[in-house]
Amino acid sequence: MRGAVLMSIAMVAFTINDTCIKILGEKLALSQIIAMRGVVVTMAMVALAAHQGHLRFDLPRREWKLISLRSFAELAAALLFLPALFKMSIANASAIMQSLPLAVTLGGALFFKEAVGWKRMIAIVIGFIGVMMIIQPGGEDFNIYSLLVVATVITVAVRDLCSRQLDRSTPSLLAATAGAAAVAVFGLIMLPFYEIKALSLTDVFLLATSCGSVIVGYVLAVSAMRMGEIAIVAPFRYVSLIAALIVGVLVFGRIPNGLALCGAGVVVATGLFTLYREHKLRQRIAAKTLPH
């Protein structure tokens, strides 16, 4: 239960980060936002990794290749998601992102030959139909930014699949710090090409809140996955959708239409089913490996 509570708080923290970034995007250039936030978050994560003894540079070449690919995917996700977040409903963006477990499952089957039964394959197909219900191609609310979020799902799935291929001895905090650093460096490189604006006290507060919520969200999410059973804890990732719906109404005065809400329900339901089936598969594998 503690793991479930920590995961719920982590998802609320990530939604707070998205909210702050969306507000900042009305005034500041993307490069300035990701550079400032990236530097602060990277410094904090380096300090945390050093404190926990996770700053290791003696990893095998295979691990560094995976970390590099993971960092590139992290950067691509930021460059795709943030412009979309600036222009579309935060609830719609969050709803599309909930299809991530389906994309990871499909990617594992396609590229790593992981076993995926027909039930999960049907769930994946239905889940992506739910995504189409949210995007509504041809509808009056459709725009190109919805497709950017779909592309974000793909890049984040690549990131997560890289994480799953890392050796157990490779600290997850080290991989996450490398990803944060990649985003920060890119933001710094792009700074000279865009106008840099002075920050008001409100901007500083929003930026500080964004940085703090990202760090808190990451630490609590990792703690939750280590503390509780994955089958119980993982579904609480969907708390971020509830938080995004509330923020969309209270902060931005927007709520998805009925079809999009139904699509979000389909995505969440199929995602929960996929997590359940994966849990059952792990149980069967564990039972086979136990000594008789």
C-alpha positions in Angstrom: 0.0 0.0 0.0 2.9 2.3 0.7 4.2 1.6 -2.8 0.8 2.5 -4.3 0.6 5.7 -2.3 4.1 6.7 -3.4 3.4 6.0 -7.0 0.2 8.1 -6.8 2.1 11.0 -5.4 4.8 10.6 -8.1 2.2 10.8 -10.8 0.7 13.9 -9.3 4.2 15.4 -9.1 4.8 14.7 -12.8 1.4 16.3 -13.7 2.4 19.4 -11.7 5.6 19.5 -13.7 3.6 19.4 -17.0 1.3 22.1 -15.7 4.2 24.5 -14.8 6.0 23.8 -18.2 2.7 24.5 -20.1 2.3 27.8 -18.4 5.9 28.8 -18.9 5.6 27.8 -22.6 3.2 30.8 -23.1 6.1 33.1 -22.5 9.5 31.4 -22.9 11.1 29.5 -25.8 11.4 25.8 -25.5 15.2 25.9 -25.5 15.3 28.2 -22.5 12.8 26.1 -20.6 14.6 22.8 -21.1 18.0 24.3 -20.6 17.1 25.9 -17.3 15.1 23.0 -16.0 17.6 20.5 -17.4 20.6 22.0 -15.7 18.9 22.2 -12.3 17.5 18.6 -12.5 20.8 17.2 -13.8 22.7 18.8 -10.9 20.2 17.5 -8.4 20.3 14.0 -9.9 24.1 14.0 -10.0 24.2 14.9 -6.3 21.7 12.2 -5.5 23.5 9.6 -7.6 26.8 10.5 -5.9 25.3 10.3 -2.5 24.0 6.8 -3.2 27.2 5.7 -4.8 25.7 5.3 -8.2 28.0 7.5 -10.2 29.9 4.7 -11.9 32.0 4.9 -15.1 33.3 1.4 -15.2 30.4 -0.1 -17.1 30.9 -2.4 -20.0 30.6 -0.9 -23.5 27.2 -2.6 -24.1 25.8 -0.7 -21.1 27.0 2.6 -22.3 25.5 2.0 -25.7 22.2 1.3 -24.1 22.4 4.3 -21.9 23.3 6.5 -24.9 20.3 5.2 -26.9 18.1 5.7 -23.9 19.4 9.3 -23.5 18.7 10.0 -27.2 15.2 8.7 -26.8 14.7 10.8 -23.7 15.8 13.9 -25.6 13.6 13.1 -28.6 10.6 12.6 -26.2 11.2 16.0 -24.7 11.4 17.7 -28.0 8.2 16.0 -29.3 6.1 16.2 -26.1 6.7 19.8 -24.9 5.7 21.6 -28.1 2.6 19.5 -28.1 1.9 20.2 -24.5 2.1 23.9 -25.2 -0.6 23.7 -27.9 -3.1 21.1 -26.7 -5.2 20.1 -23.7 -3.0 18.6 -20.9 -5.7 16.0 -20.3 -5.7 14.8 -23.9 -1.9 14.7 -24.0 -1.9 12.7 -20.7 -4.6 10.3 -22.0 -2.5 9.5 -25.1 0.6 8.9 -23.0 -1.4 6.3 -21.0 -0.9 4.0 -24.0 2.8 3.6 -23.1 2.5 0.2 -21.5 0.8 -1.1 -24.6 3.6 0.3 -26.8 6.3 -1.2 -24.5 4.6 -4.6 -24.7 4.4 -4.4 -28.5 8.0 -3.3 -28.8 9.2 -6.1 -26.6 7.4 -8.6 -28.8 8.6 -7.1 -32.1 12.3 -6.5 -31.2 13.1 -8.8 -28.3 10.8 -11.7 -29.2 9.1 -11.5 -25.8 6.1 -13.8 -25.5 2.8 -11.9 -26.0 -0.3 -14.1 -26.1 -3.3 -13.4 -28.3 -5.2 -11.8 -25.4 -2.6 -9.1 -24.9 -2.3 -8.6 -28.7 -6.1 -8.0 -28.8 -5.8 -5.6 -25.8 -3.0 -3.7 -27.7 -5.2 -3.3 -30.8 -8.2 -2.1 -28.8 -5.9 0.2 -26.8 -4.7 1.9 -29.9 -8.3 2.2 -31.1 -8.8 4.1 -27.9 -5.9 6.4 -28.8 -7.6 7.1 -32.1 -10.8 8.0 -30.2 -8.7 10.6 -28.3 -7.0 12.0 -31.3 -10.1 12.0 -33.5 -8.5 12.4 -37.0 -10.7 14.7 -39.1 -12.5 16.0 -36.1 -12.7 19.7 -35.2 -10.4 19.2 -32.2 -7.7 17.3 -34.2 -4.3 18.9 -34.8 -0.8 17.9 -35.6 0.2 18.1 -32.0 -1.8 15.0 -31.1 0.5 13.1 -33.5 3.5 14.5 -31.7 2.3 13.0 -28.5 1.8 9.6 -30.3 5.4 9.9 -31.5 6.4 10.7 -27.9 4.8 7.4 -26.8 7.1 5.6 -29.3 10.3 7.4 -28.2 9.5 6.8 -24.5 8.8 3.1 -25.3 12.3 2.9 -26.8 13.7 4.5 -23.7 11.9 2.0 -21.4 12.9 -0.9 -23.6 16.5 0.2 -23.3 16.1 0.4 -19.5 14.8 -3.2 -19.5 17.8 -4.4 -21.4 20.3 -2.8 -18.9 22.1 -5.2 -16.6 20.7 -5.4 -13.1 24.1 -4.1 -11.8 23.7 -0.8 -13.8 22.2 1.8 -11.5 18.8 3.1 -12.8 19.7 6.5 -11.4 22.8 6.7 -13.5 20.8 6.1 -16.7 18.2 8.6 -15.7 20.9 11.2 -14.9 22.5 10.7 -18.3 19.1 11.3 -19.9 18.5 14.5 -18.0 22.0 15.7 -19.0 21.4 15.0 -22.7 18.2 17.2 -22.6 20.1 19.9 -20.7 23.0 20.0 -23.0 20.8 20.2 -26.1 18.9 23.1 -24.5 22.1 24.9 -23.8 23.3 24.4 -27.4 20.1 25.8 -28.8 19.9 28.8 -26.5 21.8 31.2 -28.8 19.3 30.6 -31.6 16.3 31.8 -29.7 15.4 34.9 -27.7 16.2 34.6 -24.0 13.7 36.4 -21.8 14.1 37.7 -18.3 12.2 35.7 -15.6 9.6 37.2 -13.4 9.1 36.0 -9.8 6.2 33.9 -11.1 8.4 32.3 -13.7 11.1 31.5 -11.1 8.4 29.9 -8.9 7.0 27.9 -11.8 10.5 26.7 -12.9 11.5 25.8 -9.3 8.2 23.9 -8.9 8.8 22.1 -12.2 12.3 21.0 -11.2 11.3 20.0 -7.7 8.3 18.0 -8.9 10.4 16.1 -11.5 12.9 15.1 -8.9 10.3 14.1 -6.3 8.3 12.2 -9.0 11.3 10.2 -10.1 12.5 9.4 -6.6 9.1 8.3 -5.4 8.3 6.3 -8.6 11.6 4.3 -8.3 10.9 3.8 -4.5 7.4 2.7 -5.2 8.5 0.1 -7.8 11.1 -1.3 -5.4 8.9 -1.2 -2.3 5.7 -2.8 -3.6 4.7 -5.6 -5.8 4.7 -4.4 -9.4 1.3 -5.8 -10.2 -0.2 -3.6 -7.4 1.9 -0.5 -7.8 2.1 -0.1 -11.6 -1.6 0.5 -12.2 -1.4 3.6 -10.0 0.5 5.3 -12.8 -2.9 6.0 -14.2 -3.5 8.5 -11.4 -1.7 11.0 -13.7 -4.7 11.0 -16.0 -7.0 11.8 -13.2 -4.7 14.6 -12.1 -4.4 15.9 -15.6 -8.2 16.0 -16.0 -8.5 18.0 -12.7 -5.7 20.4 -13.7 -7.3 20.8 -17.2 -10.5 22.0 -15.7 -9.2 24.0 -12.7 -6.2 25.7 -14.3 -6.9 25.8 -18.0 -10.7 25.6 -18.1 -10.6 22.7 -20.6 -12.0 19.2 -20.6 -11.8 16.5 -23.3 -15.1 15.8 -25.2 -17.1 12.7 -24.6 -15.4 10.6 -27.3 -12.0 11.5 -26.0 -13.0 10.6 -22.4 -14.3 7.2 -23.7 -11.1 6.7 -25.5 -9.1 7.4 -22.4 -11.2 4.8 -20.5 -10.4 2.3 -23.2 -6.7 3.0 -23.1 -6.6 2.7 -19.3 -8.7 -0.5 -19.3 -6.5 -2.2 -21.9 -3.4 -1.0 -20.1 -4.5 -2.5 -16.8 -5.4 -5.8 -18.5 -1.9 -5.9 -20.1 -0.3 -5.3 -16.8 -2.4 -8.0 -15.3 -1.5 -10.6 -18.0 2.2 -9.7 -17.6 1.9 -10.3 -13.9 0.3 -13.7 -14.5 3.0 -14.6 -17.0 5.8 -13.7 -14.5 4.0 -15.9 -11.9 4.0 -18.8 -14.2 7.7 -18.4 -15.1 8.5 -18.1 -11.4 6.6 -21.2 -10.6 8.5 -23.2 -13.2 11.8 -22.1 -11.8 11.0 -23.1 -8.3 12.7 -26.4 -7.1 10.3 -29.3 -6.6 
